[in-house]
Amino acid sequence: MDVIRIILSVIIPPVGVFLQVGFGGHFWLNILLTLLGYIPGLIHAVWVIAKFD
């Protein structure tokens, strides 16, 4: 399942974070980071998926 989350995170980072933690603080932080730049949102998404597994 983590592979699917990471693939979705590469396409749209907040989707992968949502699937991992739901509508929490990390989700909203990821939306903000993705709006500021795709790469920070992607890095945060992969970090959240790896950490909260």
Backbone torsions as a table, in degrees:
resi	resn	phi	psi	omega
1	MET	NA	-31.7	179.1
2	ASP	-63.4	-32.7	179.3
3	VAL	-64.0	-40.4	178.2
4	ILE	-64.8	-42.6	178.6
5	ARG	-62.7	-41.1	180.0
6	ILE	-68.0	-40.2	177.3
7	ILE	-62.4	-43.4	176.9
8	LEU	-65.5	-33.5	178.3
9	SER	-67.8	-32.9	176.9
10	VAL	-67.2	-37.0	-180.0
11	ILE	-76.5	-55.7	180.0
12	ILE	-138.3	99.9	-173.4
13	PRO	-53.5	-42.3	-178.6
14	PRO	-63.6	-24.9	179.4
15	VAL	-66.2	-43.9	178.4
16	GLY	-63.3	-39.3	178.3
17	VAL	-67.7	-41.4	178.3
18	PHE	-60.1	-42.7	179.7
19	LEU	-65.9	-25.6	-178.9
20	GLN	-86.4	-47.4	-171.9
21	VAL	-120.3	-8.3	-178.7
22	GLY	80.0	-157.9	-177.7
23	PHE	-84.8	63.3	179.1
24	GLY	-105.6	-169.0	179.8
25	GLY	-64.0	-36.0	179.5
26	HIS	-65.4	-33.7	178.5
27	PHE	-64.4	-47.8	-178.1
28	TRP	-69.4	-35.2	175.4
29	LEU	-63.7	-39.7	179.7
30	ASN	-66.8	-37.9	175.8
31	ILE	-61.4	-43.9	178.7
32	LEU	-62.1	-46.9	179.8
33	LEU	-63.9	-37.2	178.9
34	THR	-67.9	-36.7	176.9
35	LEU	-67.7	-33.0	178.4
36	LEU	-75.6	-25.5	178.9
37	GLY	173.4	142.8	-176.1
38	TYR	-63.8	-43.0	-175.0
39	ILE	-63.5	-46.5	177.1
40	PRO	-60.7	-37.7	177.0
41	GLY	-65.3	-39.6	179.1
42	LEU	-66.9	-44.5	178.8
43	ILE	-61.8	-44.8	179.5
44	HIS	-64.0	-40.4	-179.5
45	ALA	-62.9	-45.9	179.4
46	VAL	-65.3	-38.6	178.0
47	TRP	-62.3	-45.5	179.9
48	VAL	-63.0	-42.7	-179.7
49	ILE	-64.6	-40.6	-179.9
50	ALA	-71.7	-37.3	-175.5
51	LYS	-77.1	-41.9	-172.8
52	PHE	-94.8	27.5	178.7
53	ASP	-88.7	NA	NA
